[in-house]
């Protein structure tokens, strides 16, 4: 499943598409949240941009977001501390799917 509850919050599967024209969530693709980022996949720039993007999108501190798997891959597992699955889905509905 693309989103699961964990001890401190949630973990989600994401597919990152670097070098896009803008930062955005485009929906669910292959059982993961697809995210387009403007940053290139060089020297961790896309990972940093991913954390900043999620921080702004979810209204949480960047320190509460961690990439736990897939540092050098487009397929990532991201952990968000202090957020429930229900809260995350509500944020996606209001900010993305409108």
C-alpha positions as CSV (number, residue, x, y, z in Angstrom):
1,X,0.0,0.0,0.0
2,X,1.2,3.5,-0.7
3,X,0.5,4.9,2.8
4,X,0.8,3.2,6.2
5,X,0.7,4.3,9.8
6,X,3.9,3.9,11.7
7,X,5.0,4.5,15.3
8,X,5.4,8.3,15.0
9,X,3.2,9.2,12.1
10,X,3.0,7.9,8.5
11,X,5.1,6.3,5.8
12,X,4.3,6.7,2.2
13,X,5.7,5.4,-1.1
14,X,6.6,8.1,-3.6
15,X,7.9,8.2,-7.1
16,X,10.0,11.4,-7.8
17,X,10.3,12.8,-11.3
18,X,13.2,15.3,-11.2
19,X,13.8,18.2,-13.7
20,X,10.1,18.9,-14.1
21,X,8.7,22.3,-15.0
22,X,7.1,22.8,-11.6
23,X,6.8,21.2,-8.1
24,X,3.6,19.3,-7.9
25,X,1.8,16.1,-6.9
26,X,0.3,14.5,-9.9
27,X,-1.6,11.6,-8.3
28,X,-1.2,7.9,-7.7
29,X,1.0,5.9,-10.1
30,X,2.0,2.2,-9.6
31,X,0.7,2.3,-6.0
32,X,2.8,5.3,-5.0
33,X,2.3,9.1,-4.8
34,X,3.9,10.6,-7.9
35,X,5.7,13.9,-7.3
36,X,7.3,16.2,-9.9
37,X,10.2,18.4,-8.7
38,X,12.1,21.1,-10.5
39,X,15.5,20.0,-8.9
40,X,17.9,17.8,-10.8
41,X,18.9,14.4,-9.3
42,X,22.4,15.6,-8.5
43,X,24.2,15.7,-5.1
44,X,21.0,15.1,-3.2
45,X,19.3,18.2,-4.6
46,X,16.1,16.3,-5.5
47,X,15.9,14.7,-2.0
48,X,16.3,18.2,-0.3
49,X,13.6,19.6,-2.7
50,X,11.3,16.7,-1.9
51,X,11.6,17.4,1.9
52,X,11.0,21.1,1.4
53,X,8.0,20.4,-0.9
54,X,6.4,18.0,1.5
55,X,7.1,20.5,4.4
56,X,5.3,23.3,2.6
57,X,2.5,21.0,1.3
58,X,1.7,19.5,4.7
59,X,2.4,22.5,6.9
60,X,5.0,20.8,9.0
61,X,8.7,21.4,9.8
62,X,11.2,19.9,7.4
63,X,12.7,18.2,10.5
64,X,9.5,16.1,10.7
65,X,10.0,14.6,7.2
66,X,12.6,11.9,6.5
67,X,13.4,9.9,3.4
68,X,13.9,6.4,4.9
69,X,14.5,4.5,1.7
70,X,15.5,5.2,-1.8
71,X,18.1,8.0,-1.4
72,X,19.5,7.4,-4.9
73,X,16.3,6.2,-6.5
74,X,13.2,7.7,-7.9
75,X,11.2,5.3,-5.7
76,X,11.3,6.6,-2.1
77,X,9.7,5.8,1.2
78,X,9.0,9.0,3.1
79,X,8.2,9.2,6.8
80,X,6.2,12.2,8.2
81,X,6.2,12.5,12.0
82,X,3.1,13.7,13.9
83,X,0.6,13.2,11.1
84,X,-2.1,10.6,10.9
85,X,-3.1,8.8,7.7
86,X,-6.5,10.5,7.9
87,X,-4.9,14.0,8.2
88,X,-2.6,13.3,5.3
89,X,-5.4,12.2,3.0
90,X,-7.5,15.3,4.0
91,X,-4.6,17.5,3.1
92,X,-4.2,15.8,-0.3
93,X,-7.9,16.2,-1.0
94,X,-8.0,19.9,-0.2
95,X,-4.6,21.0,-1.7
96,X,-4.2,18.6,-4.6
97,X,-7.4,17.1,-5.9
98,X,-9.5,20.3,-6.0
